[in-house]
Amino acid sequence: MIIKSKSIKSKKALENTIRYILTKENQKQLGFIINRYIKGDRNFDKEMQEAQSDLIKEQKLLEKRIKNMVSQFSENESKRSIERRNKNIAYHEIISFHKADTDKLPKKVLLKIARKYAKERSPNSMVISTMHSDKDHLHIHNVISALEFATGKPVRLSRKEFKEVKIRMEQFQEKELGLTFSKVNHSKKKEAMLQLDIERELNLRGKQSERQELRDVLVEVFARVRTEQVDKREFEKAGIQFYSRAGKIVGVQGFKRRYRLKTLGFDPVRISMEKEQKRMNELQKLKSRKDKDQEQER
């Protein structure tokens, strides 16, 4: 599972986030809404269920429900024991899964994951959790207060502590859920994890990273030519530019950075330079012959 965290620093941002996670259409049939330390929310949930046939009434109840949640987060924030500039009042955290694991994630399993995450992430904070299925993969949205409930004590995890939460959730997934495609090694080096996070974020937005785009082009060329070795010029026709070391191709030149072929999943020996080498040899022979003729003319 991929877990992303975003800070919420204002009451308006908090309201917009809660409204966003509670107003997805698929929620009504497939989703759930759970909360911790939100007084009176069960009454709103019951009234909204009863008002499903009346869209206007349901919408009014939803707005009242959102206002109630925001009000209680604000009331809890007023108990803050230590004031600081640029403080966070809450966190918006998303747990997402690979689309190939969707059939292993019924509603009851997602509920279990949401409750487990709330306990691991911040057991004494106010929490609102819900699921979205509006994209080709399932994901859980969590809004978590930056203070413990009623104590005013700040809840802030260091990068190391947050990584430990991710690792514990990954272990829970491995032991309890048996998801095959959603596995993530949260112990990878920082640079590798940063690249992975960027790619996952782009994927969530329906986009691809440069590395993924380059890899797709390489796959297309190999699939079209259908030979173990493919001439370098076939890739160049598709817009791929290689870089070499010690006369051997080792990677692809991107717009801002380079990518080693091995990290893209390809063995450099599959890129043939035979035709180019022949052309270079022929040019060298022509140059040598020309130099020899000029020497004889003298």
C-alpha positions, 0 to 999 in steps of 0.5 A: 500500500502507498501512504501519502500525507498532506498537511492542513493548515487552515479551517477553510482547508479542513472544511474543503478536505472533509467536503471533498472526501464525503461527496464522492458519488460512489460512496453512497453505494460502495463506501463507508464513513467512520469517525473517532471522537466526532460527537453526534455524527451517528445521528447525521449518518442515520438521518442521511440514510433515511433522506436518500430519496430526497436529494435536497434534504440529503444535501442540507444534512451533509452540509450540517454534518460537515459543519459539525465535524469542522466545529469539533476539530476547531474546538479541539484545536482551541485546547492546544497547549503549545502555540507555534507559527505555521502550525498544522491543524490536521493531516489528510492522509491517503492509503491507496492500493494497486488496481489488481488487488481490488477483488481482495478488498471488499468493504469489510476489509477496507474498514479493517484497514482504516481502523488499523491505520487510525490506531497505528498512526495516531491512537488518540487523535480525532479521525474521519475515514472514508473510501473512494473508488472513483479511479481504477484503484481503491483508496482510503482517505483519512483526516486526522487531527494534529492534536490529541483529543481533549488534551491539547497535546500536539501529534507530530511524527518525524519522517522516521516515525512515519516510515515506521507506521508505513512498515507496520501497515505493510507487515499487517498487509502481508500477514492479514490481507495477502495482497500481491500487487500492493506491496511496497518496500518502505525501507528503500533508500531515500532517493528511490522512495522519493522517485516512487512517491512521485510516480505514485502521485502522478499515477493517482492523477492519471499521469505517468512519470518520465521514467514510465514513459521512456520504459513504455517506448522501449517496450513498444520498440522491442515488441515491434521488432521482436528480436533479442537484439534491436538496432540502436537506430530503431529506438532513436526513430522513436525519440530515445536518446542513449548515453554511453560509457567506455564506448558501451550503451548504459542508459537513456537520456531523459529531459532532466536526468539519465536512467540506467537501462538496468533500472528500467528493466532492460539489459544493455546488450539487447541494444545493438550498435552493429550497423552504426559500427559498420557505418563508422568503419566505412567512414574511417576507411573513406577518410584513410583513403582520402588522406592517403590520396592527398599524401600521394598528390604531394 
